[in-house]
Amino acid sequence: MIRMFIRSLSFIFFFFISINLIAQDTVQQIIPNRFNSATQQQKPYVILISADGFRYDFAEKYNAENLLRLSKEGVCAESMLPSFPSLTFPNHYTIVTGLYPAHHGLVDNSFFDEKKKASYSMGRKDVVRDSSWYGGIPLWVLAENEQMLSASFYWVGSEAAVDGIKPTYDYNYNEAISIDIRIEIVKDWLQLPAGKRPHLITFYLPQVDHAAHKFGTNAKETGDSVHFVDDAIGKLTLAIATLNLPVNYIFVSDHGMTDVDTTNTISLPTAIDTSTFKIVNSDAILHLYAKDKNDVQSTYENLKASAKDYDVYLTTAMPAQWHYSKQDDRYGRIGDIILIPHLPKVFNISNRKITPGKHGFDPAFKDMHATFYAWGPQFKRHTKIDAFENVNIYPLVTKILGLSYTEKIDGNIEVLENILK
């Protein structure tokens, strides 16, 4: 009886702790005593929207009426190439820094830093909020440094004070706030006095990625998630239209999605000695970090000799188009050896249940391609463009907002400046 009572007390205690943590994460964080300069108050607005996992063809595949209409009225890219690896955290941060993952430091959703002797994982809040993991100058940092206010309703990197700076208005990532409330908050931001109104807003939608992972790219649930995003964009644009502000929308995704073989997976190759290598893996990429660098070459040769369903790379000799070699690795975070599975097979190192939808593969594979639509007063109308790399969004946004950057980036304004009026 006493034991049951203690268990009940423990449950109640942890329940209220959990509720308190959720409540903290749903509270808006505002940095006080910041204002737009008089010059910045005259600038247009950009709402940068990401629908995670929204493959380049999902709008047409599932007849997303609002997005199809808006993309035809404005700018529609054939597709947008993610950076390697085509994973969520590396690519969201690439979009807002203009840098390839090996150049900004988020080389995977999870990875090991040999200099820090520490691991990064997107599931660890303490690590995600540690600014020492993030390189480059995110768009909101650039804006705030030039006395232009910014706001984030979720984006990779926005919870950390990169270069000592966070967006003026910010929410920690959670999925407890309804889409209607989120839209109302964005509208409220844009109704603030000119001196306090954000000119750059980032807005993230996870629904398509969740559904496509769990059910696959052809499932009804994935179609429903596309319609959810489409309805949200319709509601957002209608709400903002009433304000009569020069708002420019950029709708993107971080990567695409493909269907994989959930039964015939790849287990850990026997050539890998787990006592001599630290292993960090996802379904689509496996990093091997050697504890002793003298073990790298022999392990690589053994893996090459036995590899059947995957490719093996020394990271001193990665494909140049991936910008993912040791020479690119500014922070020492890419493994010494990289394994890439042959689709439709994926890695399953821990014998867990594999979901049917996956990404993380070569950006050249069309199913990995992302979406790019843009509309608003700064964009040309009825314009279709070829596929391009996502590093080029950063200079596009800075051009619209009249921001200046001095740090070398991988994107180039020449790629997209012709879509501007």
PyMOL commands that set and color helices and strands:
alter all, ss='L'
color gray80, all
select helices_A, chain A and resi 2-25+40-42+58-61+65-73+88-97+101-104+125-128+131-133+139-145+179-189+194-196+207-215+220-241+293-306+320-322+366-368+390-401+413-415+417-419
alter helices_A, ss='H'
color red, helices_A
select strands_A, chain A and resi 29-30+45-51+75-77+80-81+110-113+118-121+150-153+169-170+200-205+247-252+258-259+277-281+286-290+310-314+337-341+357-358+372-375+383-385+388-389
alter strands_A, ss='S'
color yellow, strands_A
deselect
rebuild
show_as cartoon
